[in-house]
Amino acid sequence: MKPCIAAMPSYTYVMKGEKLLRARGISCEIKRNEKIAENGCGYSLYISGSCEYAEKILKNYSIPVTITPYGGV
């Protein structure tokens, strides 16, 4: 599985997302963004597990998220 980055509009959503994913066994880590996006908060969730499954979980809990591949893939 390829890693991905989950961008969210606030740090609170990033924290909630991390808690939800870790509770379901998905490896993830909060990291500070190098460049702050217009719609971002300055932090993102780096996901090492199934990105599709993680996105589905976050959206089911009404967490706004944009998933992008990590590592230039």
N, C-alpha and C positions, 0 to 999 in steps of 0.2 A: 504494500500500500504506500502510495506517495503522500508525503506530508502536505499540509495546506495551512493557510492563514485565514482566520475568521475575523473580519473587521466588523465592529459594532459601533453604534453612535455614542455610547457612553461607557465609562469605566464600570459603572454599576452593572450594565449588561454583560460586560466581559467577565466580571466576577461571578455573576449568576450562571453564565454559560459554562465557566470552568467547573463550578460546583455540580451542575447537572451532568456534564460529560464524565467527570471523574467518578460520580456515583454509579455510572453505567459502565465503568471499566475502560473508558476511552482516555488514552494518554494525551494530556494537553498541558500547556504552560502559558502564562501571561507574560508578554514581553512588550517593552516600550518600542514604539515605531521610530525609525530613523527620521522619516519625513511624515509630518502630520497631514493627513488627507483633509480635504474640505469638509467632508461629512463625518470624519472620524473623531475619535477622542484622544488619540495619542498612544493608545494601547491596543493590542490585538491578542488573539488567542491562537497559539501555534499548536496544531493538532497533528499527532503522529499516527492516529488510527484511521478508521474508515471515515473519510471526509463526507461522503454522501449520507452515511448514517448519522454522523454528528450534526450535519445541516438539518436533517429531518427532525432530530430531537429538539434542536434549538427553535425551529419554526413551529413545532407542536406546542411549545411553551411561550409562543408569541414574542420571541426574542429576535429583533431585526438583525439580520446577518448577511454579509457578503463573503462568500468563500472563493479564495483564489489559490492556485497551486503555489507551492513554495519551492524555491531553488531554481527558478528560471525555467521550469518545465512547462 
